[in-house]
Every structure is written in C-alpha cells, then in structure tokens.
C-alpha cells in the first residue's frame, strides 16, 4: 500500500498587550489564489524533527523566537482540510512577550501581523478551529501552570498580571485574594524598581522566578488558581 500524505506544522503564537490577547498571523498567496490570512507554519522537511520544523517556520515567516511552546493537537481527520494535498498538521501553542518582538514577513509570507483574538478574520484551511483549540488550552493552563508570565515582560506591575487573567479567562477576579494567593506561592518577587507611569503614585515592579518554580515543582509543588 502506498501513501502520499504530507506532514505540516502550524503555530498559534499568542501575545498580550494593553489588556488584549493577540495572535500572530501571516498572509499568504499560493497557486494564483487570492491572499489569505493563516497561522504561521509549513511542511516538515524529511531531515528535521517536528519541533525544529515549527521553530524554523516561525523564524522564516515571522522573525520571532517564542518564550514557551508545546504541542497542541494533531489535525487530519478532515481529509479535505487542504485542497492541494492530503496534509496532516501537528499544531503548536506558543506564548511570547509581544512588546519585545520585531515581526517581519519572509519566505512564502507576504505580511505578518498581530490580530486581537476577537477580531480574527476567516482563516485558511481549518486554522480558525486550531486557534479555538489553542485558546481553550491557554485558558485551562492558566489555572494550573504559571504560563501567563511568558506573555509579560520580565518585570511587570502586579496589576498587569491581574488584568491578564481577567482578559484571557473573561472573568472578574477578587484582586485581593488573587494577589494573596500568587504571593503565597513564593515564585513572584518584588523588585526594587518602580513603574515609569507619569501619573499617580509609582508602583513596584515584580518578576517571576522560573528557577524557583521549577525547583518547587520537582518537590511536588502544585500551582492552582481557582475562580468562583
């Protein structure tokens, strides 16, 4: 029995700024078709691993390196998800501090742009479905793993962390209890630096201690944030 199946990788890269969750999209044009927006990605080369393929595609098409990335899901049950070939896509879910990126389209990408997740247009193939799965994964992971820090600068206002949770989970939180809970984990440190806000009283900046979190995790520490 012969097979003619191609393997692709696609990346859902999230960024966060000013109380808005963004996703990174590229615009492509193939075989004389009209340009369309899509997730960054492409076919896996015979000589490379999946993670190397998605890292390469991200660099080539968007010029970004991500803070956090993990495999999301495999999409291939729809035999006609790509009209050109039978393609199975291994999707990845990634987080980045979008304020520090210098995005640039290259190779087969005509444009690259951050889109608020609530304003994403109709995407190529089944990429809207892939994006929805990634949003669901992000919401879930925020409650049991401190991945949200990957969306923030290394030093941040505590209110920025609170707003990030409210924005992504689309819920109001008890800010006093949230602050008490996060600080009780002893993985967020207050710095001696203050915000550069010109109005109002300057606020202290905080940072996430990833090394301490990893050490605690090895000892059985369980990160959990519950909401009413």
C-alpha positions as CSV (number, residue, x, y, z in Angstrom):
1,X,0.0,0.0,0.0
2,X,1.4,3.4,-1.0
3,X,0.9,6.6,0.8
4,X,1.0,10.2,-0.4
5,X,0.5,12.1,2.9
6,X,2.3,15.3,3.8
7,X,3.1,16.4,7.4
8,X,2.9,20.1,8.3
9,X,3.3,22.1,11.4
10,X,1.3,25.2,12.4
11,X,1.9,27.6,15.3
12,X,-0.6,29.5,17.3
13,X,1.5,32.3,18.8
14,X,-0.2,34.4,21.5
15,X,0.9,37.9,22.6
16,X,-0.6,40.2,25.2
17,X,-0.6,44.0,25.4
18,X,-2.9,46.6,27.0
19,X,-5.5,44.2,28.3
20,X,-5.8,42.5,24.9
21,X,-4.9,38.9,23.8
22,X,-3.4,38.8,20.3
23,X,-2.5,36.0,17.9
24,X,0.2,36.2,15.2
25,X,-1.0,35.7,11.6
26,X,0.6,35.7,8.2
27,X,-0.8,36.5,4.8
28,X,0.0,34.0,2.1
29,X,-0.7,33.5,-1.6
30,X,-0.4,30.2,-3.4
31,X,-1.0,29.0,-6.9
32,X,-2.6,32.2,-8.2
33,X,-5.2,32.2,-5.4
34,X,-6.3,35.3,-3.5
35,X,-4.2,36.2,-0.5
36,X,-5.5,34.8,2.8
37,X,-4.6,35.1,6.5
38,X,-3.3,31.9,8.2
39,X,-1.3,30.6,11.1
40,X,2.5,30.5,10.6
41,X,3.6,27.1,9.5
42,X,4.5,24.8,6.7
43,X,5.6,21.4,5.6
44,X,8.1,19.3,7.6
45,X,11.4,18.5,5.8
46,X,12.4,14.9,5.6
47,X,15.5,15.6,7.7
48,X,14.0,17.6,10.6
49,X,12.0,16.9,13.7
50,X,8.6,18.5,14.3
51,X,9.9,21.0,16.9
52,X,12.7,22.0,14.6
53,X,10.3,22.5,11.7
54,X,7.9,24.7,13.6
55,X,10.8,26.8,15.1
56,X,12.2,27.2,11.6
57,X,8.9,28.2,10.0
58,X,8.3,30.8,12.8
59,X,11.7,32.3,12.2
60,X,11.4,32.3,8.4
61,X,7.8,33.6,8.2
62,X,7.6,36.0,11.2
63,X,11.1,36.5,12.6
64,X,10.1,35.6,16.2
65,X,11.5,33.3,18.8
66,X,9.0,32.2,21.4
67,X,9.2,32.1,25.2
68,X,7.1,29.0,25.6
69,X,5.9,26.4,23.1
70,X,4.2,23.0,23.4
71,X,2.4,20.6,21.1
72,X,-1.3,21.3,20.9
73,X,-3.1,18.7,18.8
74,X,-2.9,16.8,15.5
75,X,-5.4,17.9,12.8
76,X,-6.1,15.4,10.0
77,X,-9.5,13.8,10.3
78,X,-10.8,16.2,7.7
79,X,-9.4,14.6,4.6
80,X,-10.0,17.7,2.6
81,X,-8.6,20.3,5.1
82,X,-6.1,21.3,2.4
83,X,-7.4,21.3,-1.2
84,X,-3.9,20.8,-2.7
85,X,-2.8,17.7,-0.9
86,X,-3.7,15.3,1.9
87,X,-1.9,17.1,4.8
88,X,-1.8,16.2,8.4
89,X,-0.9,19.2,10.6
90,X,0.7,19.0,14.0
91,X,-0.2,22.3,15.7
92,X,1.8,24.0,18.4
93,X,0.7,26.5,21.0
94,X,3.2,29.3,21.9
95,X,3.5,32.3,24.2
96,X,5.6,35.4,23.7
97,X,6.2,38.9,25.2
98,X,4.9,40.7,22.1
99,X,6.2,44.1,23.2
100,X,9.7,42.9,22.5
101,X,9.2,41.4,19.1
102,X,10.3,42.7,15.7
103,X,8.0,40.8,13.4
104,X,8.9,40.6,9.7
105,X,7.4,38.6,6.8
106,X,9.8,36.4,4.7
107,X,9.9,33.3,2.6
108,X,6.3,32.5,1.5
109,X,4.6,35.0,3.8
110,X,3.6,38.3,2.2
111,X,2.6,40.0,5.5
112,X,2.7,39.3,9.2
113,X,0.5,41.0,11.8
114,X,-0.8,40.7,15.3
115,X,-4.6,40.4,15.5
116,X,-6.7,40.7,18.6
117,X,-8.2,37.2,19.0
118,X,-11.7,38.7,19.0
119,X,-11.1,40.3,15.6
120,X,-9.5,37.4,13.7
121,X,-10.8,37.0,10.1
122,X,-11.8,33.8,8.4
123,X,-8.5,31.9,8.1
124,X,-7.2,29.4,5.6
125,X,-7.8,25.7,5.9
126,X,-9.0,24.8,9.4
127,X,-6.9,27.4,11.1
128,X,-9.9,29.0,12.9
129,X,-10.5,25.6,14.6
130,X,-6.9,25.3,15.5
131,X,-6.9,28.8,17.0
132,X,-10.1,27.9,19.1
133,X,-8.4,24.8,20.4
134,X,-5.4,26.9,21.4
135,X,-7.5,29.5,23.2
136,X,-9.2,26.7,25.2
137,X,-5.7,25.2,26.1
138,X,-4.4,28.6,27.2
139,X,-7.5,29.3,29.4
140,X,-7.1,25.9,31.1
141,X,-3.3,26.1,31.6
142,X,-3.6,29.5,33.3
143,X,-5.4,27.8,36.2
144,X,-2.8,25.0,36.8
145,X,0.5,26.2,35.4
146,X,2.1,29.7,35.6
147,X,2.4,30.1,31.8
148,X,0.9,33.6,31.9
149,X,4.2,35.1,32.9
150,X,5.5,34.2,29.4
151,X,3.2,36.8,28.0
152,X,4.5,39.6,30.2
153,X,7.8,41.5,30.3
154,X,10.5,40.2,32.7
155,X,9.5,42.9,35.2
156,X,5.8,43.8,35.4
157,X,3.2,45.5,37.5
158,X,1.1,43.2,39.7
159,X,-2.0,44.8,38.2
160,X,-0.8,43.7,34.8
161,X,-0.8,40.1,35.9
162,X,-4.3,40.5,37.4
163,X,-5.6,42.1,34.2
164,X,-4.0,39.3,32.1
165,X,-6.0,36.7,34.0
166,X,-9.2,38.7,33.7
167,X,-8.7,39.3,30.0
168,X,-7.9,35.8,28.9
169,X,-10.4,34.0,31.3
170,X,-13.0,36.6,30.6
171,X,-13.8,36.7,34.3
172,X,-13.6,39.2,37.1
173,X,-11.4,38.1,39.9
174,X,-11.1,39.0,43.6
175,X,-7.9,41.0,43.2
176,X,-7.0,41.0,46.9
177,X,-7.4,37.2,47.2
178,X,-5.6,36.7,43.8
179,X,-2.6,38.7,45.0
180,X,-2.5,36.9,48.3
181,X,-2.7,33.5,46.5
182,X,0.0,34.3,43.9
183,X,2.4,35.7,46.5
184,X,1.9,32.7,48.8
185,X,3.4,30.5,46.1
186,X,6.7,32.4,46.7
187,X,7.5,32.3,43.0
188,X,6.9,36.0,42.3
189,X,9.4,38.5,43.7
190,X,9.0,42.2,44.4
191,X,11.9,44.2,42.8
192,X,13.4,47.5,44.0
193,X,12.3,49.1,40.7
194,X,9.2,51.2,40.1
195,X,6.9,51.7,37.1
196,X,7.6,54.6,34.8
197,X,4.0,55.8,34.8
198,X,3.9,59.6,34.9
199,X,0.5,59.9,36.6
200,X,-0.3,58.7,40.1
201,X,1.9,57.1,42.7
202,X,4.7,54.9,41.2
203,X,4.1,51.2,41.7
204,X,6.6,48.5,42.4
205,X,7.6,46.1,39.7
206,X,7.6,42.3,40.2
207,X,9.3,39.4,38.4
208,X,8.6,35.6,38.1
209,X,11.3,33.3,39.4
210,X,11.2,30.4,37.0
211,X,14.2,28.6,38.5
212,X,12.5,28.6,41.9
213,X,9.2,27.4,40.4
214,X,11.0,24.5,38.7
215,X,12.7,23.5,41.9
216,X,9.4,23.6,43.8
217,X,7.7,21.7,41.1
218,X,10.3,18.9,41.4
219,X,9.4,18.7,45.1
220,X,5.7,18.2,44.4
221,X,4.6,21.8,44.4
222,X,1.2,22.3,42.7
223,X,0.2,25.6,41.2
224,X,-3.5,26.2,41.2
225,X,-5.7,29.2,40.7
226,X,-9.4,28.8,41.4
227,X,-12.2,31.2,40.4
228,X,-15.7,31.3,41.8
